[in-house]
Amino acid sequence: MAITSREEDYLEAIYLLSRRIEHVGISDVARELGVSLPTVKSAVSRLKENGLVRQKHYGKIVLNPEGEKKAAEVYHAHTTLRDFLHNVLKRPLEIAEEEACRIEHAISRETLKQLETFMKSIAKVNNRERKDRIT
Protein backbone atom coordinates (compact mmCIF):
# COMPACT_ATOMS: atom_id res chain seq x y z
CA MET A 1 0.00 0.00 0.00
CA ALA A 2 1.47 3.31 -1.08
CA ILE A 3 0.67 6.46 0.82
CA THR A 4 1.63 10.01 -0.01
CA SER A 5 4.32 12.00 1.76
CA ARG A 6 1.56 14.22 3.17
CA GLU A 7 -0.20 11.19 4.62
CA GLU A 8 3.12 10.16 6.17
CA ASP A 9 3.22 13.61 7.82
CA TYR A 10 -0.20 12.95 9.34
CA LEU A 11 0.88 9.53 10.60
CA GLU A 12 4.00 11.06 12.14
CA ALA A 13 1.97 13.82 13.80
CA ILE A 14 -0.52 11.31 15.25
CA TYR A 15 2.39 9.15 16.41
CA LEU A 16 4.10 12.05 18.22
CA LEU A 17 0.88 13.44 19.66
CA SER A 18 -0.11 10.03 21.02
CA ARG A 19 3.10 10.04 23.05
CA ARG A 20 2.27 13.42 24.61
CA ILE A 21 -1.48 13.29 25.12
CA GLU A 22 -3.92 10.52 25.97
CA HIS A 23 -6.62 11.25 23.37
CA VAL A 24 -5.52 12.46 19.91
CA GLY A 25 -8.32 14.19 18.09
CA ILE A 26 -8.77 15.92 14.74
CA SER A 27 -8.24 19.35 16.30
CA ASP A 28 -4.96 18.23 17.92
CA VAL A 29 -3.58 17.09 14.56
CA ALA A 30 -4.80 20.29 12.87
CA ARG A 31 -3.05 22.41 15.50
CA GLU A 32 0.14 20.35 15.30
CA LEU A 33 0.39 20.63 11.52
CA GLY A 34 -1.11 24.11 11.13
CA VAL A 35 -3.90 22.96 8.82
CA SER A 36 -7.69 23.16 8.83
CA LEU A 37 -10.03 20.65 10.45
CA PRO A 38 -11.54 19.57 7.09
CA THR A 39 -8.04 18.89 5.76
CA VAL A 40 -7.27 16.62 8.72
CA LYS A 41 -10.66 14.87 8.45
CA SER A 42 -9.94 14.10 4.81
CA ALA A 43 -6.43 12.80 5.56
CA VAL A 44 -7.62 10.66 8.48
CA SER A 45 -10.34 9.24 6.26
CA ARG A 46 -7.71 8.15 3.71
CA LEU A 47 -5.54 6.69 6.48
CA LYS A 48 -8.56 4.72 7.74
CA GLU A 49 -9.22 3.42 4.23
CA ASN A 50 -5.61 2.23 4.10
CA GLY A 51 -5.98 0.46 7.45
CA LEU A 52 -3.40 2.65 9.19
CA VAL A 53 -5.64 4.31 11.81
CA ARG A 54 -8.99 3.80 13.42
CA GLN A 55 -11.38 6.37 14.77
CA LYS A 56 -14.90 6.27 16.04
CA HIS A 57 -17.18 9.04 14.80
CA TYR A 58 -15.54 12.25 16.10
CA GLY A 59 -13.48 10.20 18.54
CA LYS A 60 -9.87 9.52 19.38
CA ILE A 61 -7.54 8.68 16.48
CA VAL A 62 -5.52 5.52 17.13
CA LEU A 63 -2.74 4.09 15.00
CA ASN A 64 -3.27 0.48 13.95
CA PRO A 65 -0.17 -1.76 14.18
CA GLU A 66 0.76 -1.12 10.55
CA GLY A 67 0.21 2.63 11.00
CA GLU A 68 2.34 2.60 14.16
CA LYS A 69 5.14 0.81 12.30
CA LYS A 70 5.01 3.19 9.33
CA ALA A 71 4.85 6.26 11.59
CA ALA A 72 7.83 5.03 13.63
CA GLU A 73 9.82 4.52 10.42
CA VAL A 74 9.02 8.04 9.20
CA TYR A 75 9.90 9.55 12.59
CA HIS A 76 13.15 7.57 12.75
CA ALA A 77 14.13 8.79 9.28
CA HIS A 78 13.22 12.35 10.30
CA THR A 79 15.30 12.34 13.48
CA THR A 80 18.27 10.66 11.79
CA LEU A 81 18.26 13.18 8.96
CA ARG A 82 17.72 16.13 11.30
CA ASP A 83 20.63 15.03 13.48
CA PHE A 84 22.87 14.56 10.45
CA LEU A 85 22.00 17.95 9.00
CA HIS A 86 22.34 19.74 12.34
CA ASN A 87 25.18 17.89 14.08
CA VAL A 88 27.34 16.81 11.15
CA LEU A 89 26.66 19.44 8.49
CA LYS A 90 26.15 22.16 11.15
CA ARG A 91 22.91 23.45 9.61
CA PRO A 92 20.78 25.58 11.94
CA LEU A 93 18.25 23.42 13.79
CA GLU A 94 15.21 25.10 12.23
CA ILE A 95 16.56 24.51 8.71
CA ALA A 96 17.60 20.96 9.60
CA GLU A 97 14.02 20.26 10.80
CA GLU A 98 12.46 21.63 7.61
CA GLU A 99 14.84 19.83 5.29
CA ALA A 100 14.63 16.54 7.20
CA CYS A 101 10.86 16.68 6.85
CA ARG A 102 11.17 16.93 3.08
CA ILE A 103 13.93 14.33 2.69
CA GLU A 104 12.40 11.73 5.05
CA HIS A 105 9.79 10.82 2.43
CA ALA A 106 12.25 10.18 -0.37
CA ILE A 107 15.21 8.47 1.25
CA SER A 108 15.47 4.69 0.87
CA ARG A 109 15.89 2.42 3.89
CA GLU A 110 19.28 1.32 2.56
CA THR A 111 20.56 4.88 2.25
CA LEU A 112 19.23 5.71 5.70
CA LYS A 113 21.08 2.70 7.16
CA GLN A 114 24.30 3.83 5.47
CA LEU A 115 23.80 7.33 6.84
CA GLU A 116 23.35 5.89 10.36
CA THR A 117 26.52 3.83 9.95
CA PHE A 118 28.39 6.93 8.82
CA MET A 119 27.11 8.95 11.78
CA LYS A 120 28.16 6.20 14.21
CA SER A 121 31.66 6.15 12.73
CA ILE A 122 31.88 9.95 13.05
CA ALA A 123 30.77 9.68 16.69
CA LYS A 124 33.47 7.08 17.40
CA VAL A 125 36.15 9.31 15.87
CA ASN A 126 34.92 12.30 17.88
CA ASN A 127 34.93 10.26 21.10
CA ARG A 128 38.51 9.07 20.45
CA GLU A 129 39.62 12.64 19.76
CA ARG A 130 37.98 13.82 23.01
CA LYS A 131 39.73 11.08 24.98
CA ASP A 132 43.06 11.95 23.38
CA ARG A 133 42.66 15.61 24.41
CA ILE A 134 41.88 14.64 27.99
CA THR A 135 44.92 12.37 28.42
C-alpha positions as CSV (number, residue, x, y, z in Angstrom):
1,M,0.0,0.0,0.0
2,A,1.5,3.3,-1.1
3,I,0.7,6.5,0.8
4,T,1.6,10.0,0.0
5,S,4.3,12.0,1.8
6,R,1.6,14.2,3.2
7,E,-0.2,11.2,4.6
8,E,3.1,10.2,6.2
9,D,3.2,13.6,7.8
10,Y,-0.2,13.0,9.3
11,L,0.9,9.5,10.6
12,E,4.0,11.1,12.1
13,A,2.0,13.8,13.8
14,I,-0.5,11.3,15.2
15,Y,2.4,9.2,16.4
16,L,4.1,12.0,18.2
17,L,0.9,13.4,19.7
18,S,-0.1,10.0,21.0
19,R,3.1,10.0,23.1
20,R,2.3,13.4,24.6
21,I,-1.5,13.3,25.1
22,E,-3.9,10.5,26.0
23,H,-6.6,11.3,23.4
24,V,-5.5,12.5,19.9
25,G,-8.3,14.2,18.1
26,I,-8.8,15.9,14.7
27,S,-8.2,19.4,16.3
28,D,-5.0,18.2,17.9
29,V,-3.6,17.1,14.6
30,A,-4.8,20.3,12.9
31,R,-3.1,22.4,15.5
32,E,0.1,20.4,15.3
33,L,0.4,20.6,11.5
34,G,-1.1,24.1,11.1
35,V,-3.9,23.0,8.8
36,S,-7.7,23.2,8.8
37,L,-10.0,20.7,10.4
38,P,-11.5,19.6,7.1
39,T,-8.0,18.9,5.8
40,V,-7.3,16.6,8.7
41,K,-10.7,14.9,8.5
42,S,-9.9,14.1,4.8
43,A,-6.4,12.8,5.6
44,V,-7.6,10.7,8.5
45,S,-10.3,9.2,6.3
46,R,-7.7,8.1,3.7
47,L,-5.5,6.7,6.5
48,K,-8.6,4.7,7.7
49,E,-9.2,3.4,4.2
50,N,-5.6,2.2,4.1
51,G,-6.0,0.5,7.4
52,L,-3.4,2.6,9.2
53,V,-5.6,4.3,11.8
54,R,-9.0,3.8,13.4
55,Q,-11.4,6.4,14.8
56,K,-14.9,6.3,16.0
57,H,-17.2,9.0,14.8
58,Y,-15.5,12.3,16.1
59,G,-13.5,10.2,18.5
60,K,-9.9,9.5,19.4
61,I,-7.5,8.7,16.5
62,V,-5.5,5.5,17.1
63,L,-2.7,4.1,15.0
64,N,-3.3,0.5,13.9
65,P,-0.2,-1.8,14.2
66,E,0.8,-1.1,10.6
67,G,0.2,2.6,11.0
68,E,2.3,2.6,14.2
69,K,5.1,0.8,12.3
70,K,5.0,3.2,9.3
71,A,4.8,6.3,11.6
72,A,7.8,5.0,13.6
73,E,9.8,4.5,10.4
74,V,9.0,8.0,9.2
75,Y,9.9,9.5,12.6
76,H,13.1,7.6,12.8
77,A,14.1,8.8,9.3
78,H,13.2,12.3,10.3
79,T,15.3,12.3,13.5
80,T,18.3,10.7,11.8
81,L,18.3,13.2,9.0
82,R,17.7,16.1,11.3
83,D,20.6,15.0,13.5
84,F,22.9,14.6,10.4
85,L,22.0,17.9,9.0
86,H,22.3,19.7,12.3
87,N,25.2,17.9,14.1
88,V,27.3,16.8,11.1
89,L,26.7,19.4,8.5
90,K,26.1,22.2,11.1
91,R,22.9,23.5,9.6
92,P,20.8,25.6,11.9
93,L,18.2,23.4,13.8
94,E,15.2,25.1,12.2
95,I,16.6,24.5,8.7
96,A,17.6,21.0,9.6
97,E,14.0,20.3,10.8
98,E,12.5,21.6,7.6
99,E,14.8,19.8,5.3
100,A,14.6,16.5,7.2
101,C,10.9,16.7,6.9
102,R,11.2,16.9,3.1
103,I,13.9,14.3,2.7
104,E,12.4,11.7,5.0
105,H,9.8,10.8,2.4
106,A,12.2,10.2,-0.4
107,I,15.2,8.5,1.3
108,S,15.5,4.7,0.9
109,R,15.9,2.4,3.9
110,E,19.3,1.3,2.6
111,T,20.6,4.9,2.2
112,L,19.2,5.7,5.7
113,K,21.1,2.7,7.2
114,Q,24.3,3.8,5.5
115,L,23.8,7.3,6.8
116,E,23.4,5.9,10.4
117,T,26.5,3.8,9.9
118,F,28.4,6.9,8.8
119,M,27.1,9.0,11.8
120,K,28.2,6.2,14.2
121,S,31.7,6.2,12.7
122,I,31.9,9.9,13.1
123,A,30.8,9.7,16.7
124,K,33.5,7.1,17.4
125,V,36.1,9.3,15.9
126,N,34.9,12.3,17.9
127,N,34.9,10.3,21.1
128,R,38.5,9.1,20.5
129,E,39.6,12.6,19.8
130,R,38.0,13.8,23.0
131,K,39.7,11.1,25.0
132,D,43.1,11.9,23.4
133,R,42.7,15.6,24.4
134,I,41.9,14.6,28.0
135,T,44.9,12.4,28.4
